């Protein structure tokens, strides 16, 4: 809609407002536009007031439904005044919007500044006039002193020493001196080694006016504090000082060492002559020792005897001086000598290897010699020094002892085999003889009790039933005795099932004891002759645990290891001192287990300690091969 415009000749805002009266087509167009929102009817008279405001053009329409008179200057003045009120309201709205925009910019700048301060590794605090923390950056959370919110309304001392109430706190005293001074000066900085916090701190406190640039003439109600961790700086400083002191001390030490070395050289020159005299005396004494020792000594150079003492000549039956210059191969064959010893770089011999060999004497008889050999250099020539000891009597005694040991082992094996056969026979007699007889008596008594009950003889039923129960207990006792003497399950099902049944019976008889069995072998992994001994070791170990250990858990493991067949029995009972096993009346069962393990080339170890339980471990290197070897020896 196009409005006719003309400048107002009077009223307010004459210089800027344009007032026009709407007529004809403009008034009809206005009524058409406001018809939906004007229930009172169309305007008969309308007035348009237009004025620029803060870069905008504001237009106001005033109208009346019933025309009374024409528009006068007074009407135009009223319209202009009304528009001024509306313009003032719009001015207020625009200024408020401008204020909101600037406030948003300030908040954005504040968030950016806080983000920058929060990224600093130092603790930055804003303090009020009383020295209380108003704001703090997030470095406090990195230092582990709490959160940003919890730090508000706390003093610097409470911030760095949470919960500290000591009147002798050094940090509290320093802050009490520093805070009043910063109120009268531009700032103060000091360093403090905090024993409570465990860090070296540099604390700077200043007036906020030094940051704002307002100067001293404009007082500020806030101060700032920057707390920096300078522990690494102090450590580096102390390290540099320590290195400097070490260098100075090393210089003094080397100077003193050079002086001392010069004096030692003079002293060593004086002692060299005395050492030469002592060396000559040592050589004389050394020869006396070599000649009077009980071992034969032999020095060989270039394959020939350069020196031998009198004892070596006696061992081989030669006279004094007969062996000098003789080839070593003529005395000791190459196959009877140990490998040649290798000397170290400085000429010191290594540990001499020992070797026992049989050597023929001059008269044709043979002797057993234990010899060791070392090599050393003399005048750039390799010499070999051989030590010989006559061990003929010892070798013969050891052979006799080994023969006796093998015979004793064979007799022990035969004895145990006889015992097992006798146990097997007695077990069979108990099971097949006494056990079957008791079962027959039980059946007959049950039949008599049944007949008595059928005939109404109630006074006989109760004693007969008691007899049947007693006979059943006797049958169970006979079965247990038969099982203990020789479990038939070993011959029928094998040792694995026998050990399993033994562990199950222990768990049923001992309430509160857990028995854990682990096995990964088959019956073919154990020789038939060894099965009964494996069972007896487990049986003896479990009996000892029942009588003495008082355990909560028992572990039985039968498996294959790298060295052969392994049996392990472990408990968490009271344990015992291994040194007490040799006392009289103790350790017989353990000795029996060791003997059963050693009969087939096995070893049995026992580890125990008071309060830590006991572990028994038996290992047979190769059970099947061991059985074949034992059979061949028998």
Buried (B, 14 or more C-beta within 10 A) or exposed (E): EEBEEEEBEEBBBBEBBBBBBBEEEBBBEBBEEEEEEBEEEBBEBBBBBBBEBEEEEBEBBBBBEEEEEEBEEEBBBBBBEBBBEBBEEBEEEBEEEEEEEEEEEEEEEEEEEBEEBBEEEBBBBBBEEEBBBEBBBBBBBEBEBBEBEBBEEBBBBBBBBEEEEEEEBEBBEBBEEBBEEBEEEEBBEEEBBBEEBEBBBBBBBBBBBBEEEEEEEEEBEBBBBBBBBBBEEBEEEEEEEEEEEEEEEEEEEEEEEEEEEEEEEEEEEEEEEEEEEEEEEEEEEEEEEBEEBEBBBBBBEEEBBBBBBBBBBEBBBBEEEBBEEBEBEEBBEEEBBBEEBEBEEEEEBEEBEEBBBEBBEEEEEEBBBBBBBBBBEEEEEBBBBBBBBBBBEEBEEEEEEEEEEEEEBBEBBEEBEEEBEEBBEBBBEBBEEBBEEBBEBBEEBBEBBEEBBEEEEEEBBEEBBEBBEEBEEBBEEBBEBBBEBBBBBBEEBBBBBBBBBBBEBBBEEBEEBEBEBEBEBEEEBBBEBBBBBBBBBBBBBBEBBBEBBBBEEBBBBBEEEEEBBBBBBBBBBBBBEBEEBEEEEEBEBBEBBBBBBBBBBBEBEBEBEEEEBBBBBBBBBBBBEBBEEBEEEE
